[in-house]
Amino acid sequence: MYLWLLILLSTASYADIGAISELKGNGEIRRENTTDSLLAELALDIFSNDDVRTGNGRIAIRFIDDTEIRLTEHSKVIIDSFVYDSDRSKSELALSFIRGTGRFLSSKTKRKIPNENVKIRTNSATIGIRGTSFSVSSEPDTGRDLIILLPNEDGTSSGQITVTTMAGTVVLTEAFQATVVTVAEQMPTRPVILSGLTLDFIDNLLIINPPEETERAVEEQNARADNILDVDLLENDLDTDYLEEDELENIDRLDIDLLSIDFLVDLLDVIETNINKQAEVNVLEGVEIEGITPPFDPTTQTFTFVEGSVLTIFRQVENTVDLQIDKDSAFNISILSAGQEINATINGGGEGEIFINQSN
């Protein structure tokens, strides 16, 4: 009789709290008090204290209150605790994002765990939620975290989140508003709205384990007076005459090297590069180009070159873009390819506009 009671108590302590709802590629679950890893499978039950990891794959987990987390490749999250009680005030959820990129989608049902009982931790910060959707990108070796408040499907803000370190708190309230946390002892950077992002881009994001060079770059960043997210995008150097700058070396179509394409894009580097070059104008064969860097831009993965009177913008990653325009024309160019948005201004832009929208 007593043995039966002990078995019941043991079983209850390991009650499943959710399941893998989506799976693409491979991943594994490392379970408490076991030495073997479980291969991720669709509908596999998830328990408190599970260590969920992705390799070359993606995993979505739906908890029993309909809260969901989505992990991209090479990510890791630990489910610190999950308690679901008929008395919702006693329910709680605690997660730790360790590395890679994860997206958190709060439940929209009446069964959801109260926001004040949900605790999200990163390497250097704690995130407080108020019925919202956000993404976390974490670099475990540097401790740097990027937190982005994501929009609803109609583009409106999905709520708000607080990001807190030992030094203070910032609040994100607008769609695609972001902050970066470098170390727990420093304030998160001031919130800034990131342009050129879409939900598809976030969902297709890859964060790879950073090399030692990235650690040094973060140290240099901390030493600079202006953090990358403190750059004033409205500030222009009015005293610079870009037409007097040395022109860039031109290439032609035969110089395109598709082996230089990097299919693993680190969003932290993309954001830093894009912010720093928002107001940068390059001159190529007499053509003023803003937004992308000729002849090859490693961030947008584009080749730009002039042949005769024709300016060509070429990109071949998920899809192919081969845009040819008169080099003396003026256009604002917007390219949306597999979730990545690329914006360029040619010769000041004027009223001419070109839109290219490519699906995955």
C-alpha positions in Angstrom: 0.0 0.0 0.0 2.8 2.4 0.9 4.8 1.4 -2.1 1.9 2.2 -4.4 1.6 5.6 -2.9 5.3 6.3 -3.4 4.9 5.3 -7.1 2.1 7.7 -7.6 4.0 10.6 -6.0 7.0 9.9 -8.2 4.9 9.8 -11.4 3.2 13.0 -10.6 6.5 14.9 -10.1 7.4 14.0 -13.7 4.1 15.0 -15.4 4.5 16.2 -18.9 4.1 19.9 -19.4 3.9 20.1 -23.2 5.1 18.5 -26.3 7.2 19.2 -29.5 4.6 20.7 -31.8 6.9 21.3 -34.8 10.2 19.7 -35.9 12.5 20.3 -38.8 15.9 18.7 -38.9 17.4 17.3 -35.8 17.6 18.2 -32.1 17.8 16.5 -28.7 16.4 16.6 -25.2 18.6 16.1 -22.2 16.5 15.0 -19.3 17.2 15.4 -15.6 18.5 12.3 -13.8 19.3 10.5 -17.0 22.6 10.1 -18.9 21.1 9.4 -22.4 19.9 12.1 -24.7 16.5 11.8 -26.3 16.3 12.3 -30.1 13.7 15.1 -30.8 10.5 13.7 -32.3 7.2 15.3 -33.2 4.8 15.0 -30.2 7.5 14.0 -27.8 6.4 14.9 -24.3 8.4 17.7 -22.5 9.0 17.9 -18.8 10.3 20.4 -16.3 14.1 20.8 -16.2 14.4 19.5 -19.8 17.4 20.8 -21.6 16.2 21.4 -25.2 18.9 21.7 -28.0 18.8 22.0 -31.7 21.6 21.0 -34.1 20.9 21.5 -37.8 17.2 21.7 -37.1 14.4 23.7 -35.5 12.0 22.9 -32.7 8.7 24.4 -31.5 7.3 23.4 -28.1 3.7 24.1 -27.1 3.0 24.0 -23.4 -0.3 22.9 -21.9 -1.4 26.5 -21.4 -0.8 27.1 -25.2 2.3 29.2 -24.6 4.9 28.4 -27.3 8.7 28.7 -27.9 10.4 28.3 -31.2 14.1 27.5 -31.5 16.3 28.0 -34.6 19.4 26.1 -35.4 22.2 25.6 -32.8 20.0 26.9 -30.0 19.6 25.8 -26.4 16.9 26.5 -23.8 16.4 25.0 -20.4 12.9 24.7 -18.9 13.7 25.6 -15.3 10.2 25.0 -14.0 6.6 24.6 -15.1 3.7 24.4 -12.7 0.1 24.3 -14.0 -2.7 24.6 -11.4 -6.4 24.9 -11.5 -5.8 28.0 -9.4 -4.0 30.1 -12.1 -2.3 32.2 -9.5 -0.3 29.2 -8.5 0.8 28.4 -12.0 4.3 29.4 -13.1 6.8 29.1 -16.0 10.5 29.8 -15.9 12.8 29.4 -19.0 16.5 30.1 -19.6 17.7 31.0 -23.1 21.3 29.9 -23.2 22.4 30.2 -26.8 21.1 30.7 -30.3 17.8 32.3 -31.1 14.4 31.6 -29.6 11.0 33.1 -30.1 8.5 33.3 -27.2 4.8 33.5 -28.0 2.6 34.0 -25.0 -0.7 32.1 -24.8 -3.8 34.0 -25.9 -6.2 31.6 -24.2 -7.9 31.8 -20.9 -5.7 29.0 -19.7 -2.5 31.1 -19.9 -0.2 31.4 -17.0 -0.4 34.9 -15.5 2.3 37.2 -16.9 3.7 38.0 -13.5 4.4 34.3 -12.9 6.4 33.9 -16.1 10.2 34.4 -15.7 12.5 34.4 -18.8 16.2 34.5 -18.2 19.1 35.1 -20.6 22.8 35.0 -20.0 22.8 38.6 -18.6 19.2 39.7 -18.1 15.7 38.9 -17.0 12.7 39.5 -19.2 9.3 40.4 -17.8 6.3 40.0 -20.2 2.9 41.4 -20.5 1.1 39.2 -23.0 3.5 39.4 -25.9 5.8 37.9 -28.5 9.5 38.5 -28.5 12.8 36.9 -29.7 16.0 36.4 -27.8 19.4 35.9 -29.5 22.1 34.8 -27.0 25.9 34.4 -27.4 27.0 32.2 -24.5 30.8 32.9 -24.9 30.4 36.7 -24.7 27.2 36.9 -22.6 25.7 39.3 -25.2 21.9 39.1 -25.6 19.7 40.8 -28.2 16.0 41.1 -27.3 13.5 42.2 -29.9 9.8 42.9 -29.3 7.9 41.3 -32.2 4.6 42.5 -33.7 1.2 40.9 -34.1 0.5 39.5 -37.6 -1.1 42.9 -38.5 2.1 44.7 -37.7 0.9 46.3 -34.4 2.8 45.9 -31.2 2.1 42.6 -29.4 2.4 44.2 -26.0 5.5 45.2 -24.0 8.4 43.6 -22.2 10.9 44.8 -19.6 14.6 43.9 -19.8 16.3 44.0 -16.5 20.0 43.7 -15.4 21.7 44.4 -12.2 22.1 48.0 -13.3 18.5 48.8 -14.3 15.5 48.2 -16.6 14.4 49.3 -20.0 10.9 48.8 -21.5 10.2 47.8 -25.1 6.7 48.8 -26.3 6.9 49.1 -30.1 7.1 46.4 -32.8 10.7 45.5 -33.7 12.0 47.6 -30.8 15.2 46.1 -29.5 17.9 46.4 -26.8 21.3 44.7 -26.3 22.6 43.5 -23.0 26.4 43.0 -22.9 27.0 42.2 -19.2 24.7 41.8 -16.2 26.4 44.7 -14.5 25.5 47.3 -17.2 22.2 48.8 -18.2 20.6 47.4 -21.3 21.1 49.8 -24.3 18.4 52.3 -24.9 15.6 50.9 -27.0 15.8 51.4 -30.8 13.5 50.4 -33.5 15.1 48.1 -36.1 14.3 48.7 -39.7 14.4 46.1 -42.5 13.2 43.2 -40.3 10.2 40.9 -40.9 8.8 38.0 -38.9 10.0 35.6 -41.6 13.5 36.9 -41.2 13.4 36.3 -37.4 12.0 32.8 -38.0 14.8 32.1 -40.5 17.5 33.5 -38.3 20.7 31.6 -37.6 23.0 32.5 -34.7 26.2 30.5 -34.6 28.5 30.1 -31.7 30.8 33.2 -31.9 34.5 32.9 -32.4 37.1 34.6 -30.2 37.2 37.5 -32.6 33.6 38.3 -31.7 34.5 38.4 -28.0 37.2 41.0 -28.7 34.7 43.0 -30.8 32.3 43.1 -27.9 35.0 44.3 -25.6 35.9 47.1 -28.1 32.2 47.9 -28.4 31.9 48.4 -24.6 35.0 50.7 -24.7 33.5 53.0 -27.3 31.6 56.0 -26.1 28.7 55.4 -28.4 27.1 52.0 -28.4 25.9 50.7 -31.7 22.3 51.1 -30.6 22.9 54.7 -29.6 23.8 55.9 -33.1 21.4 58.7 -34.2 20.1 57.5 -37.6 19.0 61.1 -38.3 22.4 62.6 -37.8 24.1 63.3 -41.1 27.6 64.6 -41.9 26.5 67.7 -43.9 30.1 68.8 -44.3 31.1 65.7 -46.3 31.1 66.0 -50.1 30.7 62.4 -51.1 31.3 63.3 -54.8 34.9 64.2 -53.9 35.6 60.9 -52.2 37.7 58.3 -54.0 35.6 56.1 -56.2 35.4 52.4 -55.4 37.0 49.7 -57.6 34.5 48.4 -60.1 34.0 44.7 -60.9 32.1 43.0 -63.7 29.8 39.9 -64.0 32.8 37.6 -64.4 34.1 38.7 -61.0 31.1 37.4 -59.1 32.2 34.7 -56.7 29.2 32.9 -55.2 31.6 31.1 -52.8 31.8 34.4 -50.9 28.1 34.1 -49.9 27.7 33.4 -46.2 24.5 31.4 -45.6 24.9 31.7 -41.8 23.9 35.3 -41.0 24.5 36.6 -37.5 21.8 39.1 -36.8 23.8 41.0 -34.3 26.4 41.7 -37.0 23.7 42.6 -39.5 22.2 45.2 -37.2 25.5 46.7 -36.3 26.6 47.0 -39.9 23.2 48.4 -41.1 23.1 51.0 -38.4 26.6 52.2 -39.1 26.1 52.5 -42.8 22.6 54.0 -42.9 23.9 57.4 -44.0 27.0 56.2 -45.9 27.1 57.0 -49.6 29.5 55.2 -51.9 30.4 56.3 -55.4 31.0 53.6 -58.0 31.8 54.8 -61.6 30.0 58.1 -60.9 26.9 56.4 -59.4 26.0 57.4 -55.8 24.9 54.3 -53.9 23.4 54.3 -50.4 22.3 51.3 -48.3 24.5 48.7 -49.8 28.3 48.7 -50.1 29.8 48.0 -53.6 31.4 46.0 -55.1 30.4 43.2 -52.7 28.4 43.7 -49.5 28.9 40.8 -47.1 25.9 41.8 -45.0 23.3 41.9 -47.8 25.2 39.4 -49.9 24.9 41.6 -53.0 27.3 42.4 -55.8 27.1 45.8 -57.4 28.9 46.8 -60.6 28.8 49.0 -63.6 29.1 47.8 -67.2 29.0 50.6 -69.8 25.8 52.6 -69.0 24.2 49.9 -66.9 24.3 49.5 -63.1 23.7 45.9 -61.9 22.7 44.7 -58.5 23.1 40.9 -58.2 22.3 38.6 -55.3 22.0 34.8 -55.4 21.3 33.2 -52.0 17.9 31.7 -51.4 16.6 33.3 -54.6 18.3 35.2 -57.4 18.1 39.0 -58.0 19.6 40.4 -61.2 18.6 44.0 -61.4 19.9 46.2 -64.2 19.2 49.9 -64.5 20.6 52.9 -66.3 23.5 54.2 -64.2 22.3 57.8 -64.6 18.8 57.0 -63.3 17.6 57.6 -59.7 15.7 55.0 -57.8 14.7 53.9 -54.3 15.1 50.1 -54.3 13.4 47.7 -51.9 14.1 44.0 -52.1 12.4 41.5 -49.8 13.9 38.0 -50.4 13.1 35.0 -48.1 12.4 37.3 -45.2 15.4 39.6 -45.5 14.8 43.2 -46.5 17.4 45.1 -48.5 17.0 48.8 -49.2 19.2 50.9 -51.5 19.1 54.4 -52.9 20.6 55.1 -56.3 21.7 58.7 -57.2 19.6 60.2 -54.4 16.5 58.2 -55.2 14.1 60.9 -56.3 10.6 59.7 -57.1 11.6 56.5 -58.8 10.8 53.3 -56.9 11.5 49.6 -57.5 10.0 46.8 -55.4 11.1 43.2 -55.6 9.3 40.7 -53.3 10.5 37.0 -53.4 9.1 34.2 -51.3 11.1 31.5 -49.6 
